[in-house]
């Protein structure tokens, strides 16, 4: 049975996951905002847990100057549907946040799968 936590508690879990990123990596994050949305966009799979929308650090050049922030979207509904306990939710939110931040650093889905972060 899916778990239900308040939107405020879910936001706390996302913040906690971000806080777990080592400072040596977190300090390299540039022009990025992390947002929680209830559901993925209609043109995406309904069970999508997160999405990186932007230009990875490894692909930026001088044309990127002045760009709006890249976005990481964490989808509350699919994550809640996936989990049966808060312990499982904490783990899945962490994996999702790390996965999407890795895309910001230019790490592919294939490589993340190899590393166990997908």
KOLTI-182230 format. One record per residue: residue in three letters; residue number from 1; x, y, z of N, C-alpha, C in turn. Coordinates in steps of 0.05 Angstrom, whole numbers, plus 32768, in hexadecimal, padded with zeros to 4 digits. Layout:
! KOLTI-182230
(atom "ALA", NUM, (X, Y, Z), (X, Y, Z), (X, Y, Z)),
...
//
This chain:
! KOLTI-182230
(atom "UNK", 1, (8011, 7FE8, 8000), (8000, 8000, 8000), (8012, 8019, 8000)),
(atom "UNK", 2, (800C, 802C, 7FEF), (801D, 8044, 7FED), (801C, 8053, 8008)),
(atom "UNK", 3, (8032, 8060, 800D), (8035, 8071, 8025), (8029, 808C, 8020)),
(atom "UNK", 4, (8021, 809A, 8035), (8017, 80B5, 8033), (8026, 80C6, 8048)),
(atom "UNK", 5, (8034, 80DA, 803F), (8041, 80ED, 8051), (8038, 8109, 8047)),
(atom "UNK", 6, (8039, 811C, 8059), (8031, 8137, 8052), (8044, 8143, 803E)),
(atom "UNK", 7, (803B, 8157, 802F), (804D, 8164, 801D), (8066, 8170, 802B)),
(atom "UNK", 8, (8061, 817A, 8043), (8077, 8186, 8053), (808C, 8171, 805A)),
(atom "UNK", 9, (8083, 815A, 8063), (8095, 8144, 806A), (80A4, 813B, 8051)),
(atom "UNK", 10, (8097, 8139, 803B), (80A4, 8130, 8022), (80BA, 8145, 801A)),
(atom "UNK", 11, (80B3, 815E, 801C), (80C8, 8173, 8017), (80E0, 8170, 8029)),
(atom "UNK", 12, (80DB, 8169, 8042), (80F1, 8165, 8055), (8103, 814E, 804C)),
(atom "UNK", 13, (80F7, 8138, 8042), (8106, 8122, 8038), (8118, 8129, 8020)),
(atom "UNK", 14, (810E, 813B, 800F), (811D, 8144, 7FF8), (8134, 8155, 8002)),
(atom "UNK", 15, (812F, 8167, 8015), (8144, 8178, 8020), (8159, 8167, 802E)),
(atom "UNK", 16, (8151, 8153, 803D), (8163, 8141, 804A), (8175, 8132, 8036)),
(atom "UNK", 17, (8169, 8129, 8020), (8179, 811C, 800B), (818D, 812F, 7FFF)),
(atom "UNK", 18, (8185, 8147, 7FFA), (8198, 815B, 7FEF), (81AF, 8161, 8003)),
(atom "UNK", 19, (81A8, 8162, 801D), (81BC, 8167, 8032), (81D0, 8150, 8034)),
(atom "UNK", 20, (81C9, 8138, 802A), (81DC, 8121, 802B), (81F1, 8122, 8015)),
(atom "UNK", 21, (81ED, 8133, 8002), (8201, 8135, 7FEC), (821A, 8141, 7FF7)),
(atom "UNK", 22, (8231, 8134, 7FF3), (824A, 813F, 7FFF), (824F, 815C, 7FF6)),
(atom "UNK", 23, (8259, 816C, 8008), (825E, 8188, 8003), (8270, 818C, 7FEB)),
(atom "UNK", 24, (8283, 8179, 7FE7), (8296, 817C, 7FD1), (8287, 817A, 7FB6)),
(atom "UNK", 25, (8271, 816C, 7FB5), (8260, 816C, 7F9C), (824C, 8182, 7F9D)),
(atom "UNK", 26, (823F, 8186, 7FB3), (822A, 819A, 7FB5), (8235, 81B6, 7FAE)),
(atom "UNK", 27, (824E, 81BB, 7FB4), (8259, 81D5, 7FAE), (825D, 81DA, 7F90)),
(atom "UNK", 28, (825C, 81C4, 7F81), (825F, 81C6, 7F64), (8245, 81CA, 7F55)),
(atom "UNK", 29, (822F, 81C6, 7F63), (8214, 81CA, 7F57), (8212, 81E7, 7F4E)),
(atom "UNK", 30, (8208, 81EC, 7F36), (8206, 8207, 7F2C), (81EC, 820C, 7F1D)),
(atom "UNK", 31, (81DE, 8221, 7F26), (81C6, 822A, 7F19), (81B1, 8213, 7F17)),
(atom "UNK", 32, (81A9, 8209, 7F2E), (8197, 81F2, 7F30), (8183, 81F7, 7F46)),
(atom "UNK", 33, (816A, 81F0, 7F40), (8155, 81F1, 7F54), (8148, 81D6, 7F56)),
(atom "UNK", 34, (8141, 81CD, 7F6E), (8134, 81B4, 7F72), (8117, 81B9, 7F7B)),
(atom "UNK", 35, (8104, 81AE, 7F6D), (80E8, 81B2, 7F72), (80DA, 8198, 7F76)),
(atom "UNK", 36, (80C5, 8198, 7F87), (80B4, 8181, 7F8A), (809A, 8187, 7F7C)),
(atom "UNK", 37, (8092, 8174, 7F6B), (8078, 8176, 7F5D), (8068, 815E, 7F65)),
(atom "UNK", 38, (804E, 8160, 7F64), (803D, 8149, 7F6B), (803F, 8132, 7F57)),
(atom "UNK", 39, (803E, 8138, 7F3D), (803E, 8124, 7F28), (8050, 812D, 7F12)),
(atom "UNK", 40, (805A, 8119, 7F02), (806A, 8120, 7EEA), (8059, 812E, 7ED5)),
(atom "UNK", 41, (8066, 813D, 7EC3), (8057, 8149, 7EAD), (8048, 8133, 7E9D)),
(atom "UNK", 42, (8033, 813B, 7E90), (8022, 8128, 7E81), (8031, 811A, 7E6B)),
(atom "UNK", 43, (8046, 8126, 7E60), (8056, 8119, 7E4A), (806C, 8106, 7E55)),
(atom "UNK", 44, (806C, 8102, 7E6F), (8080, 80F0, 7E7B), (8071, 80D8, 7E87)),
(atom "UNK", 45, (807F, 80C2, 7E8C), (8072, 80AB, 7E98), (8067, 80B2, 7EB4)),
(atom "UNK", 46, (8050, 80A7, 7EBA), (8042, 80AD, 7ED3), (8051, 80A4, 7EEC)),
(atom "UNK", 47, (8064, 8091, 7EE8), (8073, 8086, 7EFF), (808F, 8092, 7F01)),
(atom "UNK", 48, (8094, 80A8, 7EF2), (80AE, 80B5, 7EF3), (80B2, 80C2, 7F0F)),
(atom "UNK", 49, (80C9, 80BC, 7F1B), (80CF, 80C5, 7F36), (80DC, 80E1, 7F37)),
(atom "UNK", 50, (80ED, 80E6, 7F23), (80FB, 8100, 7F22), (8103, 8106, 7F06)),
(atom "UNK", 51, (810B, 8120, 7F02), (8112, 8129, 7EE7), (8126, 8140, 7EE9)),
(atom "UNK", 52, (813C, 813D, 7EDA), (814F, 8154, 7ED8), (8148, 8162, 7EBE)),
(atom "UNK", 53, (8144, 817C, 7EC0), (813D, 818D, 7EA9), (8152, 81A3, 7EA8)),
(atom "UNK", 54, (8166, 81A0, 7E96), (817A, 81B4, 7E94), (8191, 81AC, 7E83)),
(atom "UNK", 55, (81A7, 81BA, 7E86), (81C0, 81B5, 7E77), (81D5, 81AC, 7E8C)),
(atom "UNK", 56, (81DD, 8193, 7E89), (81F1, 8188, 7E9B), (820A, 8199, 7E9C)),
(atom "UNK", 57, (8217, 819A, 7EB3), (8230, 81A9, 7EB6), (8245, 81A2, 7EA1)),
(atom "UNK", 58, (8245, 8189, 7E99), (8259, 817F, 7E85), (8252, 8189, 7E69)),
(atom "UNK", 59, (823B, 8194, 7E64), (8232, 819C, 7E4A), (8230, 81BA, 7E47)),
(atom "UNK", 60, (8234, 81C9, 7E5C), (8231, 81E6, 7E5B), (8248, 81F3, 7E4D)),
(atom "UNK", 61, (8241, 8209, 7E3F), (8256, 8219, 7E32), (824E, 8236, 7E36)),
(atom "UNK", 62, (825A, 8248, 7E28), (8255, 8265, 7E2B), (8238, 826C, 7E24)),
(atom "UNK", 63, (822A, 825D, 7E15), (820E, 8263, 7E0E), (81FC, 825E, 7E26)),
(atom "UNK", 64, (8205, 8251, 7E3A), (81F5, 824B, 7E52), (81F3, 8264, 7E64)),
(atom "UNK", 65, (8205, 8277, 7E62), (8205, 828E, 7E73), (81EA, 829C, 7E73)),
(atom "UNK", 66, (81E0, 82A2, 7E8B), (81C7, 82B0, 7E8E), (81AE, 829E, 7E8C)),
(atom "UNK", 67, (81B2, 8284, 7E8A), (819C, 8271, 7E87), (818C, 8270, 7EA1)),
(atom "UNK", 68, (8172, 8269, 7E9E), (8162, 8264, 7EB6), (816D, 824B, 7EC4)),
(atom "UNK", 69, (8168, 8248, 7EDD), (8173, 8231, 7EEC), (8169, 8217, 7EE0)),
(atom "UNK", 70, (817B, 8203, 7EE0), (8173, 81E7, 7EDB), (8160, 81DF, 7EF1)),
(atom "UNK", 71, (8150, 81CA, 7EEC), (813D, 81C2, 7F00), (813F, 81A4, 7F04)),
(atom "UNK", 72, (813D, 819C, 7F1D), (8138, 8180, 7F24), (811C, 8180, 7F30)),
(atom "UNK", 73, (810C, 816E, 7F24), (80F0, 816B, 7F2D), (80EE, 8150, 7F3B)),
(atom "UNK", 74, (80E5, 814F, 7F53), (80E0, 8137, 7F62), (80C2, 8133, 7F64)),
(atom "UNK", 75, (80B8, 811C, 7F5B), (809B, 8118, 7F59), (8090, 8108, 7F71)),
(atom "UNK", 76, (8081, 8116, 7F82), (8077, 810C, 7F9B), (8064, 80F4, 7F97)),
(atom "UNK", 77, (8051, 80F7, 7F85), (803D, 80E2, 7F81), (8049, 80C7, 7F7A)),
(atom "UNK", 78, (8059, 80C5, 7F65), (8065, 80AB, 7F5F), (8077, 809F, 7F75)),
(atom "UNK", 79, (8085, 80B0, 7F83), (8096, 80A7, 7F99), (8085, 809B, 7FB0)),
(atom "UNK", 80, (806F, 80A9, 7FB6), (805D, 809F, 7FCB), (8050, 8085, 7FC2)),
(atom "UNK", 81, (8049, 8083, 7FA9), (803C, 806A, 7F9E), (804F, 8052, 7F9F)),
(atom "UNK", 82, (8069, 8058, 7F9D), (807D, 8043, 7F9B), (8083, 8037, 7FB7)),
(atom "UNK", 83, (807F, 8047, 7FCC), (808A, 8040, 7FE6), (8074, 8036, 7FF9)),
(atom "UNK", 84, (807B, 8023, 800A), (8069, 8018, 801F), (806F, 8022, 803B)),
(atom "UNK", 85, (8086, 802F, 803E), (808E, 8039, 8059), (809E, 8053, 8056)),
(atom "UNK", 86, (809F, 8061, 806C), (80AF, 807A, 806B), (80CD, 8074, 8067)),
(atom "UNK", 87, (80D6, 805E, 8072), (80F2, 8055, 806E), (80F8, 8051, 8050)),
(atom "UNK", 88, (80E6, 8043, 8043), (80E9, 803F, 8026), (80E8, 8059, 8017)),
(atom "UNK", 89, (80D6, 806B, 801F), (80D3, 8085, 8012), (80EC, 8095, 8015)),
(atom "UNK", 90, (80F8, 8096, 802D), (8111, 80A4, 8031), (8127, 809A, 801E)),
(atom "UNK", 91, (8129, 8080, 801B), (813D, 8074, 8009), (8137, 807B, 7FEC)),
(atom "UNK", 92, (811E, 807A, 7FE3), (8117, 807F, 7FC7), (811B, 809D, 7FC1)),
(atom "UNK", 93, (8114, 80AE, 7FD3), (8118, 80CB, 7FCF), (8136, 80D0, 7FCC)),
(atom "UNK", 94, (8146, 80C4, 7FDD), (8163, 80C8, 7FDC), (816E, 80BF, 7FC1)),
(atom "UNK", 95, (8166, 80A7, 7FB9), (8170, 809D, 7F9F), (8167, 80AF, 7F88)),
(atom "UNK", 96, (814F, 80B8, 7F89), (8144, 80CA, 7F73), (8153, 80E4, 7F73)),
(atom "UNK", 97, (8157, 80F0, 7F8A), (8166, 810A, 7F8B), (8183, 8106, 7F81)),
(atom "UNK", 98, (8190, 80F2, 7F8B), (81AC, 80ED, 7F82), (81AD, 80E8, 7F64)),
(atom "UNK", 99, (819A, 80D9, 7F5A), (8199, 80D2, 7F3D), (8196, 80EC, 7F2D)),
(atom "UNK", 100, (8184, 80FD, 7F35), (817F, 8116, 7F25), (8197, 812A, 7F28)),
(atom "UNK", 101, (81A2, 812C, 7F40), (81BA, 813D, 7F43), (81D1, 8132, 7F32)),
(atom "UNK", 102, (81D3, 8118, 7F30), (81E8, 810C, 7F1F), (81E5, 8115, 7F02)),
(atom "UNK", 103, (81CC, 8117, 7EF8), (81C7, 8121, 7EDD), (81D1, 813D, 7EDA)),
(atom "UNK", 104, (81CF, 814E, 7EEF), (81D9, 8169, 7EEE), (81F7, 8169, 7EEA)),
(atom "UNK", 105, (8205, 8154, 7EF4), (8221, 8151, 7EF0), (8228, 8143, 7ED6)),
(atom "UNK", 106, (8214, 813C, 7EC6), (8219, 812F, 7EAC), (821B, 8111, 7EAD)),
(atom "UNK", 107, (8213, 8104, 7EC2), (8214, 80E7, 7EC4), (81FB, 80DB, 7EB7)),
(atom "UNK", 108, (81FF, 80C9, 7EA5), (81E9, 80BD, 7E95), (81D9, 80A9, 7EA6)),
(atom "UNK", 109, (81C1, 80A3, 7E9C), (81B0, 808E, 7EA8), (81BF, 8073, 7EA8)),
(atom "UNK", 110, (81CC, 806D, 7E92), (81DB, 8054, 7E90), (81F0, 8052, 7EA6)),
(atom "UNK", 111, (81FF, 8067, 7EAA), (8214, 8066, 7EBE), (8208, 8065, 7EDA)),
(atom "UNK", 112, (81F2, 8073, 7EDF), (81E5, 8073, 7EF9), (81DB, 8056, 7EFF)),
(atom "UNK", 113, (81D1, 8049, 7EEA), (81C8, 802D, 7EEE), (81DF, 801C, 7EF6)),
(atom "UNK", 114, (81F6, 801F, 7EE9), (820E, 8010, 7EF0), (8216, 8015, 7F0D)),
(atom "UNK", 115, (8212, 802D, 7F16), (821A, 8035, 7F31), (8205, 802E, 7F46)),
(atom "UNK", 116, (81ED, 8024, 7F3D), (81D8, 801D, 7F4F), (81C6, 8034, 7F58)),
(atom "UNK", 117, (81C6, 804A, 7F49), (81B6, 8061, 7F50), (819F, 8066, 7F3D)),
(atom "UNK", 118, (8193, 8050, 7F34), (817B, 8053, 7F22), (8165, 8040, 7F2A)),
//
